[in-house]
Amino acid sequence: MDETTFEQFLSSGSTSLSNLVLQNYSKLGMTEKDLIIYLELSMYAQKGIQFPMASNLAEDTGMDEATIYTIIQGLIKLGIIELKTVIEHHQQRDIYELTPIFKRLQVLLKQETESNQKSKLMSDTEELFKKIEVEFGRPISPIEQDQVHQWIDDDHYSIELIELALREAILNQAYSMKYMDRILISWEKSNIKSAEQLQERRRKLGY
């Protein structure tokens, strides 16, 4: 690279874009062309140009202006950008607001987190069923499975606490869900909802 080109490379600056956009643009319904136009709009916005001409975008990307307009309308419909009219110095002008994409990302990431948590809970619950069946020496019935789901969904007992109740039941040779339920109710009356709280209570009581 010759010195002139290198200086031009340095002076042209760079465009900052969150990696969250790059990692999730497809999940937001964006195509590669949508991403290119969003990058273009970001580049111009960071230069202080919030409403670049379609002709400039077309020259930069090699797309025709009709395609540019179609992509921009698509980005607006997706909630990725917003076309706003602002008043400056008593004059109206249009701008492309680029921040709506982050609201979309927030919703997407929240949904993914909730989905992952739900999947993990389902997996942990299946493992709990297996542990109960091993300790009881028999398959547990659908009614007993419903009881476990009730402990988790309605009573909000943690998987870990239920496993501790299972251990208590086995130590007392009581292979019964009803016995486990009495243990959990007893702990709840003592305001114990987690394994940590149970351990703390036992520490205070000296056992």
TIGU-893313 format. One line per field, with one value per residue (C-alpha): x, y, z. Coordinates in nm, 3 decimals. Example, Ala and Ser with C-alpha at 12.3 -4.5 7.8 and 13.67 -1.06 7.14 Angstrom:
2
x <- [1.230:1.367] $
y <- [-0.450:-0.106] $
z <- [0.780:0.714] $
***
This chain:
207
x <- [0.000:0.152:0.173:-0.113:-0.350:-0.246:-0.314:-0.652:-0.722:-0.647:-0.831:-1.149:-1.227:-1.425:-1.785:-1.873:-2.140:-2.238:-2.141:-2.493:-2.619:-2.374:-2.448:-2.827:-2.923:-3.056:-3.269:-3.420:-3.532:-3.261:-3.089:-2.725:-2.835:-3.039:-2.728:-2.518:-2.769:-2.791:-2.411:-2.422:-2.680:-2.467:-2.159:-2.335:-2.498:-2.156:-2.046:-2.341:-2.552:-2.876:-3.064:-2.821:-2.941:-3.036:-2.800:-2.508:-2.609:-2.644:-2.298:-2.142:-2.309:-2.358:-2.733:-2.984:-3.186:-3.513:-3.355:-3.222:-3.570:-3.721:-3.462:-3.510:-3.888:-3.829:-3.604:-3.872:-4.137:-3.906:-3.868:-3.492:-3.493:-3.748:-3.810:-3.866:-3.939:-3.758:-3.767:-3.439:-3.409:-3.782:-3.741:-3.857:-3.626:-3.634:-3.383:-3.327:-3.335:-3.115:-3.175:-3.502:-3.291:-3.170:-3.527:-3.575:-3.252:-3.363:-3.684:-3.499:-3.236:-3.502:-3.697:-3.382:-3.294:-3.643:-3.635:-3.297:-3.417:-3.730:-3.526:-3.287:-3.577:-3.735:-3.403:-3.346:-3.701:-3.646:-3.327:-3.522:-3.780:-3.499:-3.344:-3.680:-3.739:-3.392:-3.442:-3.799:-3.699:-3.998:-4.136:-4.327:-4.687:-4.833:-4.998:-4.661:-4.509:-4.787:-4.698:-4.337:-4.452:-4.678:-4.385:-4.183:-4.449:-4.696:-4.497:-4.174:-3.954:-3.612:-3.502:-3.220:-3.460:-3.682:-3.374:-3.292:-3.647:-3.597:-3.277:-3.459:-3.733:-3.486:-3.292:-3.619:-3.701:-4.016:-4.047:-4.343:-4.418:-4.660:-4.376:-4.163:-4.453:-4.480:-4.108:-4.136:-4.441:-4.254:-3.961:-4.192:-4.353:-4.001:-3.967:-3.718:-3.737:-3.382:-3.104:-2.898:-3.172:-3.202:-2.829:-2.831:-3.119:-2.939:-2.621:-2.806:-2.972:-2.637:-2.713] $
y <- [0.000:0.332:0.625:0.821:0.524:0.453:0.814:0.797:0.470:0.635:0.960:0.787:0.685:0.380:0.293:0.168:-0.100:-0.318:-0.681:-0.766:-0.637:-0.851:-1.159:-1.128:-0.942:-1.261:-1.342:-0.993:-1.077:-0.878:-0.995:-0.931:-0.640:-0.497:-0.514:-0.336:-0.051:-0.030:-0.006:0.265:0.463:0.420:0.544:0.858:0.918:0.904:1.169:1.385:1.303:1.156:1.148:1.046:1.057:0.728:0.817:0.823:0.487:0.345:0.472:0.321:-0.020:-0.073:-0.121:0.080:0.351:0.158:-0.130:0.115:0.259:-0.092:-0.200:0.114:0.065:-0.295:-0.185:0.057:-0.219:-0.449:-0.183:-0.164:0.206:0.485:0.775:1.084:1.446:1.693:2.071:2.261:2.636:2.655:2.417:2.060:1.789:1.410:1.186:0.813:0.716:0.407:0.318:0.116:-0.189:-0.197:-0.226:-0.519:-0.673:-0.628:-0.819:-1.089:-1.144:-1.153:-1.415:-1.622:-1.599:-1.706:-1.989:-2.110:-2.092:-2.287:-2.552:-2.586:-2.616:-2.888:-3.074:-3.036:-3.157:-3.468:-3.538:-3.496:-3.752:-3.999:-3.944:-4.000:-4.316:-4.449:-4.378:-4.511:-4.814:-4.773:-4.545:-4.246:-4.208:-3.916:-3.792:-3.790:-3.606:-3.346:-3.312:-3.229:-2.975:-2.819:-2.786:-2.610:-2.401:-2.317:-2.344:-2.216:-2.470:-2.501:-2.829:-2.839:-2.805:-3.084:-3.307:-3.234:-3.332:-3.653:-3.719:-3.659:-3.899:-4.172:-4.132:-4.192:-4.484:-4.307:-4.369:-4.141:-3.815:-3.730:-3.755:-3.528:-3.286:-3.275:-3.201:-2.918:-2.772:-2.787:-2.603:-2.346:-2.276:-2.199:-1.961:-2.189:-2.169:-2.256:-2.498:-2.208:-2.110:-2.471:-2.496:-2.169:-2.290:-2.617:-2.427:-2.211:-2.517:-2.697:-2.997] $
z <- [0.000:-0.107:0.132:-0.028:-0.011:0.346:0.449:0.278:0.461:0.796:0.726:0.605:0.963:1.073:1.150:1.497:1.524:1.820:1.781:1.898:1.564:1.367:1.578:1.565:1.245:1.083:1.388:1.357:1.003:0.827:0.510:0.421:0.202:0.489:0.708:0.444:0.421:0.801:0.810:0.545:0.741:1.054:0.870:0.749:1.089:1.257:1.009:1.112:0.804:0.934:0.603:0.327:-0.030:-0.194:-0.477:-0.232:-0.085:-0.436:-0.534:-0.222:-0.249:-0.621:-0.567:-0.768:-0.596:-0.623:-0.431:-0.172:-0.113:-0.090:0.168:0.376:0.378:0.483:0.770:0.886:0.878:1.075:1.343:1.278:1.189:1.204:0.969:1.181:1.108:1.331:1.353:1.362:1.329:1.252:0.960:0.921:0.802:0.787:0.963:0.996:1.363:1.400:1.766:1.732:1.648:2.008:2.137:1.899:2.026:2.387:2.318:2.123:2.392:2.664:2.471:2.419:2.788:2.891:2.638:2.765:3.125:3.035:2.851:3.145:3.390:3.176:3.160:3.535:3.603:3.390:3.585:3.909:3.791:3.724:4.069:4.240:4.039:4.128:4.498:4.505:4.298:4.067:3.795:3.927:3.819:3.617:3.938:4.111:3.815:3.848:4.216:4.124:3.865:4.129:4.369:4.099:3.921:4.198:4.520:4.360:4.534:4.373:4.218:4.472:4.765:4.630:4.597:4.963:5.059:4.862:5.056:5.386:5.283:5.186:5.513:5.695:5.464:5.352:4.978:4.936:4.757:5.038:5.288:5.069:5.049:5.430:5.451:5.199:5.375:5.705:5.554:5.398:5.736:5.858:5.559:5.387:5.008:4.909:4.993:5.127:5.373:5.488:5.547:5.739:5.960:6.030:6.112:6.363:6.516:6.531:6.309] $
***
